[in-house]
């Protein structure tokens, strides 16, 4: 379902990527969805769930991923702290970069803002290079224009050189 974010007063439109490759992956995505909706902001659109091989460190189980469009009253920093709390509550342990994980929640976009803090980079710097991000993002926001690259998600997906297959779950 393609969705245009509402511009409600004092509300911020955010795109989040949820993913994981440990334990019951589908159940973990559903729990993340519920916790995000309860704690971080209202989920107003969601992509289908997609499966892809691990990116970067490939000798680990495949990931399930989903993109959520939410509205929140939180600042970007408050949003990040809430997301980290959700990940911790779900059992995420940050030991090694790109390691297998129960849940990972990335802020892809926060309005059309460009944020460059040590702990938060928005838009997420790897969006254009990762098919597992672009496929579900394209499903709900093909015409969204990346605020730095000035290209639509559809164009970014068309130009993406990531060879990993991304498969929509039925």
C-alpha positions as CSV (number, residue, x, y, z in Angstrom):
1,X,0.0,0.0,0.0
2,X,1.4,3.4,-1.0
3,X,0.9,6.0,1.7
4,X,1.5,9.7,1.8
5,X,2.5,10.8,5.3
6,X,0.2,13.3,7.0
7,X,1.6,16.6,8.0
8,X,-0.1,16.9,11.4
9,X,0.8,19.8,13.7
10,X,3.7,18.9,16.0
11,X,4.0,15.4,14.4
12,X,7.1,14.1,12.8
13,X,7.0,11.5,10.0
14,X,9.5,8.8,10.3
15,X,10.4,5.7,8.3
16,X,11.9,2.8,10.3
17,X,13.4,-0.4,9.1
18,X,12.9,-3.4,11.5
19,X,14.8,-6.6,11.0
20,X,16.2,-9.7,12.7
21,X,17.6,-13.1,12.0
22,X,17.5,-14.9,15.4
23,X,14.8,-17.0,17.1
24,X,11.3,-16.6,15.7
25,X,12.0,-13.9,13.2
26,X,8.4,-13.3,12.3
27,X,7.2,-13.1,15.9
28,X,10.0,-10.7,16.7
29,X,9.0,-8.3,13.9
30,X,5.4,-8.4,15.1
31,X,6.5,-7.7,18.6
32,X,8.7,-4.8,17.4
33,X,5.7,-3.4,15.4
34,X,3.6,-3.5,18.6
35,X,6.2,-1.9,20.8
36,X,7.0,0.8,18.3
37,X,3.3,1.6,17.9
38,X,2.9,1.7,21.7
39,X,6.1,3.5,22.7
40,X,7.6,5.5,19.8
41,X,4.7,6.7,17.6
42,X,1.7,5.6,15.6
43,X,2.3,3.2,12.8
44,X,0.3,4.5,9.9
45,X,1.7,2.3,7.1
46,X,3.8,-0.9,6.8
47,X,5.4,-2.9,4.1
48,X,5.1,-6.6,3.6
49,X,7.8,-8.6,5.3
50,X,10.8,-9.5,3.1
51,X,13.5,-12.1,3.5
52,X,17.1,-11.7,2.4
53,X,20.5,-13.2,3.1
54,X,22.6,-11.5,5.7
55,X,24.4,-8.4,4.3
56,X,28.0,-7.8,5.2
57,X,28.7,-10.7,7.5
58,X,27.2,-13.5,5.4
59,X,27.8,-16.6,7.5
60,X,24.6,-16.2,9.5
61,X,20.9,-16.9,9.1
62,X,18.8,-14.9,6.6
63,X,17.0,-11.8,7.8
64,X,13.4,-10.7,7.8
65,X,12.8,-7.0,7.3
66,X,9.9,-4.6,7.2
67,X,9.6,-0.8,6.8
68,X,7.2,1.2,9.0
69,X,5.9,4.7,8.5
70,X,5.1,6.3,11.8
71,X,4.1,9.7,13.2
72,X,5.7,10.7,16.5
73,X,6.0,13.7,18.7
74,X,9.5,12.7,19.7
75,X,12.6,14.6,18.7
76,X,15.0,12.5,16.7
77,X,17.2,12.0,19.8
78,X,14.1,10.9,21.9
79,X,13.1,8.5,19.1
80,X,16.6,7.0,19.1
81,X,16.5,6.5,22.8
82,X,13.1,4.8,22.6
83,X,14.2,2.5,19.8
84,X,17.3,1.5,21.8
85,X,15.0,0.8,24.8
86,X,12.7,-1.4,22.6
87,X,15.7,-3.3,21.2
88,X,17.0,-3.9,24.7
89,X,13.5,-4.9,26.0
90,X,13.4,-7.5,23.2
91,X,16.8,-8.9,24.2
92,X,19.1,-7.2,21.7
93,X,22.7,-7.3,22.8
94,X,25.1,-5.0,21.0
95,X,28.3,-7.0,21.1
96,X,29.6,-7.0,17.5
97,X,28.8,-4.9,14.5
98,X,26.7,-6.8,11.9
99,X,26.3,-9.8,14.2
100,X,23.2,-11.9,14.2
101,X,20.4,-10.2,16.2
102,X,16.9,-10.7,17.6
103,X,15.9,-7.2,16.4
104,X,17.4,-4.2,14.8
105,X,15.5,-1.0,14.3
106,X,17.0,1.7,12.1
107,X,15.8,5.2,11.5
108,X,15.7,5.7,7.8
109,X,14.2,9.1,7.5
110,X,13.0,11.7,10.1
111,X,10.8,14.1,8.2
112,X,13.1,15.5,5.5
113,X,15.7,16.3,8.1
114,X,19.4,15.7,7.7
115,X,20.9,14.7,11.1
116,X,24.6,14.1,11.7
117,X,25.2,13.2,15.3
118,X,27.8,10.7,16.5
119,X,25.0,8.3,17.6
120,X,22.4,9.1,14.8
121,X,22.8,9.7,11.1
122,X,19.6,10.5,9.2
123,X,18.9,9.7,6.4
124,X,20.5,6.4,7.2
125,X,23.8,6.5,5.2
126,X,23.4,3.1,3.6
127,X,19.9,3.3,2.2
128,X,20.9,3.6,-1.4
129,X,23.3,0.6,-1.2
130,X,20.9,-1.9,0.4
131,X,18.2,-3.7,-1.6
132,X,16.7,-5.1,1.6
133,X,15.9,-1.5,2.7
134,X,14.9,-0.2,-0.7
135,X,12.4,-3.0,-1.7
136,X,10.1,-2.6,1.4
137,X,10.6,1.2,1.4
138,X,9.6,1.3,-2.3
139,X,6.4,-0.7,-1.5
140,X,5.0,2.1,0.7
141,X,6.9,5.2,-0.5
142,X,8.1,4.9,-4.1
143,X,7.9,8.6,-4.7
144,X,9.5,9.8,-1.5
145,X,12.5,11.9,-2.3
146,X,15.7,11.2,-0.4
147,X,16.6,14.6,1.1
148,X,20.3,14.3,0.4
149,X,20.5,12.3,-2.8
150,X,17.5,14.1,-4.3
151,X,16.2,10.9,-5.9
152,X,13.0,9.0,-5.4
153,X,13.0,5.7,-3.7
154,X,12.0,4.1,-7.0
155,X,15.0,5.6,-8.7
156,X,17.3,4.6,-5.9
157,X,16.0,1.0,-6.2
158,X,16.4,1.0,-10.0
159,X,20.1,2.2,-9.6
160,X,21.0,-0.1,-6.6
161,X,23.9,-2.4,-7.4
162,X,23.3,-4.7,-4.3
163,X,23.1,-8.2,-5.8
164,X,21.3,-9.8,-2.8
165,X,17.9,-11.3,-3.6
166,X,15.1,-9.8,-1.6
167,X,12.0,-12.0,-1.5
168,X,8.6,-10.9,-0.2
169,X,7.0,-13.4,2.1
170,X,3.5,-14.5,1.2
